[in-house]
């Protein structure tokens, strides 16, 4: 597979399903005008990573019999001067 087509596939995959590879794919994309051996090695490394992690994923409700999603947030409001229950505009 030529390098340019591989990077095109990676960009599509990055946008569609794997945003976590954006950090690795983004520098490779502009270099496709004149690709060299170093860029091709980087592209191959990304493809190997995706091949090795193709069975990873997120499961909603895994281990939770009720099927509820619990979310947490950083609740450090010590310095913002807003009282509990006060509306913030």
C-alpha positions as CSV (number, residue, x, y, z in Angstrom):
1,X,0.0,0.0,0.0
2,X,1.5,3.3,-1.0
3,X,2.3,5.7,1.9
4,X,-0.2,8.4,0.8
5,X,-3.1,6.0,0.7
6,X,-2.2,4.5,4.1
7,X,-2.2,8.0,5.6
8,X,-5.5,8.8,4.0
9,X,-7.0,5.6,5.5
10,X,-5.5,6.6,8.9
11,X,-7.0,10.1,8.7
12,X,-10.4,8.6,7.9
13,X,-10.1,6.1,10.7
14,X,-8.9,8.8,13.1
15,X,-12.0,10.9,12.3
16,X,-14.5,8.0,12.3
17,X,-13.5,5.8,15.2
18,X,-10.1,6.3,16.7
19,X,-9.5,9.9,17.8
20,X,-6.7,8.7,20.1
21,X,-4.4,8.2,17.1
22,X,-4.7,11.9,16.0
23,X,-1.5,12.7,17.9
24,X,0.5,10.2,15.8
25,X,-1.3,10.7,12.4
26,X,-1.5,14.5,12.3
27,X,2.3,15.0,11.8
28,X,2.4,12.3,9.1
29,X,-0.3,13.8,7.0
30,X,1.4,17.0,5.8
31,X,4.6,15.0,4.9
32,X,2.8,13.0,2.2
33,X,3.7,15.5,-0.6
34,X,7.2,14.1,-0.6
35,X,7.2,11.0,1.8
36,X,10.5,9.6,2.8
37,X,11.5,6.4,4.6
38,X,11.2,7.9,8.1
39,X,7.5,8.9,7.4
40,X,6.7,5.4,6.1
41,X,8.2,3.8,9.2
42,X,6.0,6.1,11.3
43,X,2.9,5.1,9.3
44,X,3.8,1.4,9.6
45,X,4.2,1.9,13.4
46,X,0.7,3.4,13.6
47,X,-0.7,0.5,11.6
48,X,1.0,-2.1,13.8
49,X,-0.5,-0.3,16.9
50,X,-4.0,-0.4,15.4
51,X,-3.6,-4.1,14.4
52,X,-2.4,-5.0,17.9
53,X,-5.3,-3.1,19.6
54,X,-8.2,-4.0,17.3
55,X,-10.0,-6.0,20.1
56,X,-9.8,-3.1,22.6
57,X,-13.0,-1.1,23.3
58,X,-15.4,0.3,25.8
59,X,-18.3,-1.7,27.2
60,X,-21.3,0.2,28.6
61,X,-22.7,-1.6,31.6
62,X,-19.9,-4.2,31.9
63,X,-20.0,-5.6,35.4
64,X,-22.9,-3.3,36.3
65,X,-26.1,-5.3,36.6
66,X,-28.3,-2.2,36.5
67,X,-26.8,-0.9,33.2
68,X,-26.3,2.6,34.6
69,X,-23.4,4.9,33.7
70,X,-21.7,6.6,36.5
71,X,-19.8,9.8,35.8
72,X,-17.5,11.9,38.0
73,X,-16.2,15.3,37.7
74,X,-13.5,17.4,39.3
75,X,-15.4,19.1,42.1
76,X,-12.7,21.4,43.5
77,X,-14.6,24.7,43.8
78,X,-12.5,25.9,46.8
79,X,-11.3,29.0,45.1
80,X,-14.1,30.1,42.7
81,X,-16.2,32.1,45.3
82,X,-19.5,30.4,44.3
83,X,-21.8,29.1,47.0
84,X,-23.4,25.7,46.7
85,X,-26.6,25.9,44.7
86,X,-25.8,29.4,43.4
87,X,-26.4,30.0,39.7
88,X,-23.2,30.7,37.8
89,X,-23.5,32.8,34.6
